[in-house]
Amino acid sequence: MKNKLPLITCAFSTYNSSKTIKKAITSALNQNYKNIEILIVDDCSKDNTLKILEKLKEKYPVIRIYKNRKNLGIGAVRNRLIKKALGE
């Protein structure tokens, strides 16, 4: 009988994070535990954050990106991440 590992959600909120977001997501992807999903909510960044995220998503199918229509702040972003998470 095969033991299936539980799905773990890595959640990221972004706002003008172009200088750090690639390193943060790459770090999550490089962990030994591989049954993960990576959720990202962009809170209306005005820099290249979304472009960076889209490139990463093309390469890694475990990434799901959501973009807020207007800036809502960290509390609303975290609540959205919790609602979208499928993992433990």
Secondary structure, DSSP 8 states (H G I E B T S, - for coil): -------EEEEEEESS-TTTHHHHHHHHHTSS---EEEEEEE---SSSHHHHHHHHHHH-TTEEEEE-SS---HHHHHHHHHHH----
